[in-house]
């Protein structure tokens, strides 16, 4: 889609892409996301207000931990990624407006916009003051042919049952500061695997347009294919420890023990046969990973030279090359080149070929029963034989 700003210019495609993806993931009207960004920053990155609010959504860094708690995950306040954070926070505010003030329907989203702008306990939010923020956003929505047409989900991130917070501070951009904010949950703390995977896909979408560089793959504005995947999942709290280097490459990432191998059947078969479009279409959930052979001359045993993140059943996002940078492409762009497909699942059964902290914990448990394994986090033949002998739970 395209969002026309009031000056007639199209909004940055990267911002619109993140808003669209966030709207689908969190079931928030896309119009209020884009309208709020235009009101707050005119779609400019690097904006800092006189009150210290930063980024396209104008979040205040001193309340960052509160925002993360409301959203249910950590996000960059200054980049397009903040739109995903704002979407999750709007759901939290909408739920709060229903429970605390009895709002319903479109008024839930009006309350959310006002809570973001003035604070959840502000008079503007409690009385649904239309003049100003709400009127401005609704005018922009009408201009773009959008309206409130997405229902609030039954289950929402954040902590809507927390005690009522004090009145909002005087600075209009800041939400009220809770007395004792909780740290956001890590994936292993109960956050559903699908939400973690969606969060990784959204994070990657916020990096659209970033440059491709292997030399600078750890820089804030640069990625190669594997660092985009590793950093997208690391931003959700996923560890790559023992998988390879601190930011592993694509031929190492495929063995992570917090991902389930969807295709082929075993790790030993990876790279032996290259799958076509029908294989790639087996992995269509947000956050699924495609491991690919894009260089026929590769000497890597598993033939993996590239990796992408699935956005949905139609698109992938990846750091494609120095020519293209981070971009989206059709799901089956690399038909005939698939080496393996993975899905984030930290409860997947451990099996021969996996690497990581879960395998390391298994090896420690086996050694406690009498096995004499190197606790290296690599599920090799000796670990497999020890499992068969000692029967340690997988």
C-alpha positions as CSV (number, residue, x, y, z in Angstrom):
1,X,0.0,0.0,0.0
2,X,1.0,3.7,-0.2
3,X,0.3,6.3,2.4
4,X,0.0,9.9,1.1
5,X,1.0,12.5,3.6
6,X,-0.8,15.8,3.9
7,X,1.8,17.5,1.7
8,X,0.9,15.0,-1.1
9,X,4.2,13.1,-0.9
10,X,4.2,9.3,-0.3
11,X,5.5,8.2,3.1
12,X,8.7,6.2,3.1
13,X,8.1,2.7,1.9
14,X,10.1,1.2,4.7
15,X,7.8,2.8,7.3
16,X,4.7,1.7,5.5
17,X,5.9,-1.9,5.2
18,X,6.6,-2.0,8.9
19,X,3.2,-0.5,9.7
20,X,1.4,-3.0,7.4
21,X,3.3,-6.0,9.0
22,X,2.6,-4.7,12.5
23,X,-1.1,-4.2,11.7
24,X,-1.4,-7.8,10.7
25,X,0.6,-9.1,13.6
26,X,-1.1,-7.1,16.4
27,X,-4.4,-6.5,14.6
28,X,-4.2,-2.8,14.9
29,X,-5.7,-0.5,12.3
30,X,-2.8,0.5,10.0
31,X,-4.2,4.0,9.6
32,X,-3.7,4.9,13.2
33,X,-0.1,3.7,13.1
34,X,0.8,5.7,10.0
35,X,-1.3,8.7,11.1
36,X,0.4,8.8,14.5
37,X,3.8,8.7,12.9
38,X,3.0,11.6,10.6
39,X,1.6,13.6,13.5
40,X,4.6,12.9,15.7
41,X,7.5,13.2,13.2
42,X,6.3,13.7,9.6
43,X,8.1,10.3,8.9
44,X,11.5,11.7,9.8
45,X,14.1,9.6,11.4
46,X,16.5,11.2,14.0
47,X,13.9,13.5,15.4
48,X,14.4,14.6,19.0
49,X,11.8,16.9,20.6
50,X,12.4,19.7,23.1
51,X,11.1,17.3,25.8
52,X,13.6,14.6,24.8
53,X,11.2,12.3,22.9
54,X,13.0,10.4,20.1
55,X,12.3,8.7,16.8
56,X,9.4,8.6,14.4
57,X,6.9,7.7,17.1
58,X,8.3,10.1,19.7
59,X,9.0,7.8,22.6
60,X,10.8,9.1,25.7
61,X,13.9,7.1,26.5
62,X,13.5,7.5,30.2
63,X,10.3,5.5,30.0
64,X,11.8,2.8,27.7
65,X,11.4,0.0,30.2
66,X,7.8,0.8,30.6
67,X,7.2,0.8,26.9
68,X,8.9,-2.6,26.6
69,X,6.7,-3.9,29.4
70,X,3.6,-2.7,27.7
71,X,4.7,-4.1,24.3
72,X,5.9,-7.4,25.6
73,X,9.3,-7.0,23.8
74,X,12.2,-4.7,23.4
75,X,12.5,-2.5,20.3
76,X,14.6,0.4,19.0
77,X,12.9,3.6,19.9
78,X,14.7,5.6,17.1
79,X,14.1,3.5,14.0
80,X,11.1,2.3,12.0
81,X,11.1,-0.7,14.3
82,X,9.4,1.6,16.9
83,X,6.2,1.4,14.8
84,X,6.0,-2.3,15.7
85,X,6.5,-1.3,19.3
86,X,3.8,1.3,19.1
87,X,1.4,-1.2,17.6
88,X,1.8,-3.6,20.5
89,X,1.5,-0.7,23.0
90,X,-1.7,0.5,21.3
91,X,-3.2,-3.0,21.9
92,X,-2.2,-2.7,25.6
93,X,-3.8,0.8,25.8
94,X,-6.9,-0.4,24.0
95,X,-7.4,-3.2,26.5
96,X,-6.8,-0.8,29.3
97,X,-9.4,1.6,27.9
98,X,-12.0,-1.2,27.8
99,X,-11.3,-2.4,31.4
100,X,-10.7,0.9,33.1
101,X,-13.1,3.3,31.3
102,X,-15.5,1.0,29.5
103,X,-14.6,2.2,26.0
104,X,-15.6,0.0,23.0
105,X,-15.3,-0.2,19.3
106,X,-13.5,2.7,17.6
107,X,-13.2,4.5,20.9
108,X,-10.7,1.9,22.0
109,X,-8.2,3.0,19.4
110,X,-9.0,6.7,20.0
111,X,-8.1,6.1,23.6
112,X,-4.9,4.3,22.6
113,X,-3.8,7.3,20.4
114,X,-4.5,9.8,23.2
115,X,-2.8,7.6,25.8
116,X,0.3,7.5,23.7
117,X,0.2,11.3,23.1
118,X,-0.8,12.5,26.6
119,X,-0.6,9.6,29.0
120,X,-3.1,6.9,29.9
121,X,-4.4,8.8,32.9
122,X,-4.6,12.2,31.2
123,X,-7.9,14.0,30.9
124,X,-7.6,14.0,27.2
125,X,-7.5,10.2,27.1
126,X,-10.1,9.6,29.8
127,X,-12.6,12.0,28.1
128,X,-11.7,10.9,24.5
129,X,-10.8,14.5,23.5
130,X,-11.2,14.4,19.7
131,X,-9.8,17.9,18.9
132,X,-6.2,17.7,18.1
133,X,-4.6,14.2,17.8
134,X,-7.7,12.1,17.0
135,X,-9.2,14.6,14.5
136,X,-5.8,14.9,12.8
137,X,-5.2,11.2,12.5
138,X,-8.8,10.5,11.3
139,X,-8.5,13.2,8.7
140,X,-5.4,11.5,7.4
141,X,-7.1,8.1,7.5
142,X,-10.0,9.4,5.4
143,X,-7.5,11.0,2.9
144,X,-6.0,7.5,2.4
145,X,-9.2,5.6,2.3
146,X,-8.7,3.9,5.7
147,X,-10.7,3.6,8.8
148,X,-11.0,1.6,12.1
149,X,-11.7,-1.8,10.7
150,X,-9.6,-4.1,12.8
151,X,-11.0,-5.6,16.1
152,X,-8.9,-5.7,19.2
153,X,-7.5,-9.3,19.9
154,X,-8.7,-11.2,22.9
155,X,-5.2,-11.9,24.1
156,X,-2.8,-8.9,24.2
157,X,0.8,-8.3,25.2
158,X,1.8,-6.3,28.3
159,X,0.3,-6.5,31.8
160,X,-3.2,-5.0,31.8
161,X,-3.8,-6.3,35.3
162,X,-1.1,-4.2,36.9
163,X,-2.2,-1.7,39.6
164,X,-3.5,1.7,38.4
165,X,-0.7,4.1,37.9
166,X,-0.3,7.7,39.0
167,X,-1.4,10.6,36.9
168,X,0.6,11.4,33.8
169,X,3.6,13.8,34.2
170,X,3.4,17.3,32.9
171,X,5.4,16.6,29.7
172,X,2.6,15.7,27.3
173,X,4.5,13.1,25.3
174,X,5.3,10.9,28.4
175,X,3.1,8.1,29.7
176,X,2.9,7.7,33.5
177,X,5.8,5.9,35.1
178,X,4.7,2.7,37.0
179,X,5.8,2.3,40.6
180,X,7.7,-1.0,39.9
181,X,7.9,-1.9,36.2
182,X,8.6,-5.5,35.4
183,X,11.3,-6.6,32.9
184,X,10.0,-7.8,29.6
185,X,9.7,-11.6,29.3
186,X,12.3,-13.5,27.4
187,X,11.2,-16.2,24.9
188,X,11.9,-19.0,27.4
189,X,9.8,-17.1,30.0
190,X,6.5,-18.0,28.4
191,X,6.3,-15.9,25.3
192,X,4.8,-18.0,22.5
193,X,7.3,-19.2,19.9
194,X,5.2,-17.8,17.1
195,X,5.3,-14.4,18.7
196,X,9.1,-14.5,19.0
197,X,9.3,-15.5,15.3
198,X,6.9,-12.8,14.3
199,X,8.9,-10.3,16.3
200,X,12.1,-11.4,14.4
201,X,10.4,-10.9,11.0
202,X,9.1,-7.5,12.1
203,X,12.6,-6.5,13.3
204,X,14.1,-7.5,10.0
205,X,11.4,-5.5,8.1
206,X,12.4,-2.4,10.1
207,X,15.9,-2.7,8.5
208,X,14.6,-2.4,4.9
209,X,17.0,-0.2,2.9
210,X,20.0,-0.9,5.1
211,X,23.2,-1.5,3.3
212,X,24.8,-4.9,2.7
213,X,28.2,-5.5,4.1
214,X,30.1,-8.6,5.3
215,X,32.9,-6.5,6.7
216,X,30.5,-4.3,8.8
217,X,27.9,-7.0,9.5
218,X,27.7,-6.0,13.1
219,X,27.2,-2.3,12.5
220,X,23.8,-0.7,13.2
221,X,23.2,0.2,9.6
222,X,24.7,-2.8,7.8
223,X,24.0,-6.5,7.5
224,X,24.9,-9.5,5.5
225,X,22.3,-12.3,5.2
226,X,23.2,-14.3,8.3
227,X,23.8,-11.3,10.6
228,X,20.3,-10.0,9.7
229,X,18.8,-13.3,10.8
230,X,21.0,-13.6,13.9
231,X,20.4,-10.1,15.1
232,X,16.7,-10.2,14.3
233,X,16.3,-13.2,16.6
234,X,18.8,-11.9,19.2
235,X,16.6,-8.8,19.5
236,X,13.8,-11.1,20.7
237,X,16.1,-12.7,23.4
238,X,17.2,-15.7,21.4
239,X,20.7,-16.9,22.1
240,X,23.1,-18.2,19.4
241,X,25.6,-19.4,21.9
242,X,27.6,-22.5,20.9
243,X,26.1,-22.4,17.4
244,X,29.2,-20.8,15.9
245,X,30.7,-17.3,16.2
246,X,29.0,-14.5,18.2
247,X,27.1,-13.7,15.0
248,X,27.1,-17.1,13.2
249,X,27.1,-17.4,9.4
250,X,24.3,-19.1,7.5
251,X,26.0,-22.5,7.3
252,X,26.2,-22.5,11.1
253,X,22.8,-21.1,11.9
254,X,21.0,-24.0,10.3
255,X,22.1,-26.2,13.3
256,X,20.7,-24.1,16.1
257,X,18.9,-26.3,18.6
258,X,16.1,-23.8,19.2
259,X,14.9,-24.2,15.6
260,X,13.0,-27.2,14.2
261,X,14.1,-28.7,10.9
262,X,11.1,-28.6,8.6
263,X,12.9,-29.9,5.5
264,X,14.8,-32.1,4.7
265,X,14.1,-35.0,7.1
266,X,17.6,-35.1,8.7
267,X,20.5,-32.7,9.1
268,X,22.8,-35.1,7.2
269,X,20.6,-34.5,4.1
270,X,21.0,-30.8,4.0
271,X,22.5,-29.6,0.7
272,X,22.3,-33.1,-0.8
273,X,19.2,-32.2,-2.8
274,X,18.0,-28.6,-3.6
275,X,14.3,-28.0,-3.2
276,X,12.0,-26.1,-5.6
277,X,9.0,-23.9,-5.1
278,X,6.9,-26.6,-3.6
279,X,9.5,-27.1,-0.9
280,X,9.8,-23.3,-0.1
281,X,6.0,-23.2,0.2
282,X,6.2,-25.5,3.2
283,X,7.6,-22.6,5.3
284,X,5.1,-19.7,5.2
285,X,4.9,-18.6,8.9
286,X,6.5,-15.3,9.9
287,X,10.0,-15.9,11.1
288,X,10.6,-19.2,9.2
289,X,14.0,-19.4,7.7
290,X,15.1,-20.4,4.2
291,X,18.7,-21.7,3.9
292,X,19.8,-21.6,0.3
293,X,22.6,-22.5,-2.1
294,X,23.2,-19.4,-4.3
295,X,26.8,-20.2,-5.2
296,X,27.2,-23.5,-7.1
297,X,31.0,-23.3,-6.5
298,X,30.8,-23.2,-2.7
299,X,33.0,-25.6,-0.8
300,X,30.8,-25.7,2.2
301,X,29.7,-29.2,3.1
302,X,26.0,-28.3,3.5
303,X,26.2,-25.9,0.5
304,X,24.4,-23.1,2.4
305,X,25.5,-19.7,1.2
306,X,22.4,-17.6,1.9
307,X,19.5,-17.3,4.4
308,X,16.3,-15.4,4.3
309,X,13.4,-14.7,6.8
310,X,9.9,-15.5,5.8
311,X,7.5,-12.5,6.2
312,X,4.3,-14.3,5.2
313,X,3.1,-16.7,2.6
314,X,4.1,-14.3,-0.2
315,X,7.3,-12.6,0.9
316,X,10.8,-13.0,2.3
317,X,13.0,-10.3,3.8
318,X,16.8,-10.7,3.5
319,X,20.1,-8.9,3.1
320,X,20.4,-9.8,-0.6
321,X,23.7,-8.3,-1.8
322,X,25.7,-5.1,-2.0
323,X,23.6,-4.0,-5.0
324,X,20.2,-4.5,-3.2
325,X,20.9,-4.2,0.5
326,X,18.1,-5.4,2.8
327,X,14.9,-5.8,0.9
328,X,11.8,-8.0,0.4
329,X,11.3,-10.5,-2.5
330,X,8.7,-13.2,-3.4
331,X,8.6,-16.3,-1.2
332,X,9.8,-18.6,-4.0
333,X,12.5,-16.3,-5.5
334,X,15.1,-19.0,-4.7
335,X,13.1,-22.0,-6.0
336,X,15.5,-24.8,-7.0
337,X,18.1,-23.5,-4.4
338,X,16.6,-24.6,-1.1
339,X,19.0,-26.5,1.2
340,X,16.9,-26.4,4.4
341,X,13.8,-24.8,6.0
342,X,13.7,-24.1,9.8
343,X,11.0,-22.8,12.2
344,X,11.7,-21.3,15.6
345,X,10.7,-23.8,18.2
346,X,12.7,-23.9,21.5
347,X,10.9,-27.1,22.5
348,X,11.8,-29.1,19.3
349,X,13.1,-32.6,20.1
350,X,16.9,-32.6,20.2
351,X,18.5,-34.7,17.5
352,X,21.7,-35.6,15.7
353,X,23.2,-32.5,14.1
354,X,21.9,-29.8,16.5
355,X,24.1,-27.3,18.4
356,X,23.4,-25.0,21.2
357,X,22.7,-24.5,24.9
358,X,19.9,-27.1,25.0
359,X,22.3,-29.7,23.7
360,X,24.9,-28.7,26.2
361,X,22.3,-29.1,29.0
362,X,21.5,-32.6,27.7
363,X,25.2,-33.5,27.7
364,X,25.5,-32.4,31.3
365,X,22.5,-34.5,32.2
366,X,24.0,-37.5,30.5
367,X,27.3,-37.1,32.2
368,X,25.5,-37.0,35.6
369,X,24.3,-40.5,34.7
370,X,27.7,-41.8,33.8
371,X,28.4,-40.7,30.2
372,X,31.8,-39.1,29.6
373,X,31.0,-36.6,26.9
374,X,32.7,-33.4,26.0
375,X,30.1,-30.7,27.0
376,X,30.5,-28.8,23.8
377,X,26.8,-28.3,22.8
378,X,27.3,-30.4,19.6
379,X,24.8,-33.3,19.2
380,X,27.2,-35.8,17.6
381,X,27.3,-39.6,17.4
382,X,28.7,-40.0,20.9
383,X,25.9,-37.9,22.3
384,X,23.4,-39.9,20.3
385,X,24.9,-43.2,21.7
386,X,24.8,-41.8,25.2
387,X,21.1,-40.9,24.8
388,X,20.4,-44.5,23.7
389,X,22.3,-45.9,26.6
390,X,21.3,-43.7,29.5
391,X,17.9,-42.6,28.3
392,X,18.2,-39.0,29.2
393,X,15.0,-37.0,28.4
394,X,15.2,-35.1,25.1
